[in-house]
Amino acid sequence: MTVSVVMPTFNRVDLVQDAIDSVLFQGRANVEVVVVDDGSTDGTGEALRARYGDRIHYCHQSNRGRSAARNLGIQVSSGRYLLF
């Protein structure tokens, strides 16, 4: 069973890192973390790539809102189950 955790974010680099850490440190090997950056201007992409590398799936889109970010996260996720 694979679970995809979809996290939309916008200019919240510190908070999204806390959320990602919470998921990754639970120790479940079959969890996919999908972060959809909704047009952040605070260096979110660079910070997440430097800290997590390929342990998460990072997507960036122009600012279109939380719903559009969730929809993109659903499209790129590969888990059998989705969590937001």
Summary of the structure (lengths in Angstrom):
residues: 84
radius of gyration: 11.8
end to end distance: 16.8
largest distance: 35.2
contacts: 243
relative contact order: 0.30
helix: 42%
strand: 27%
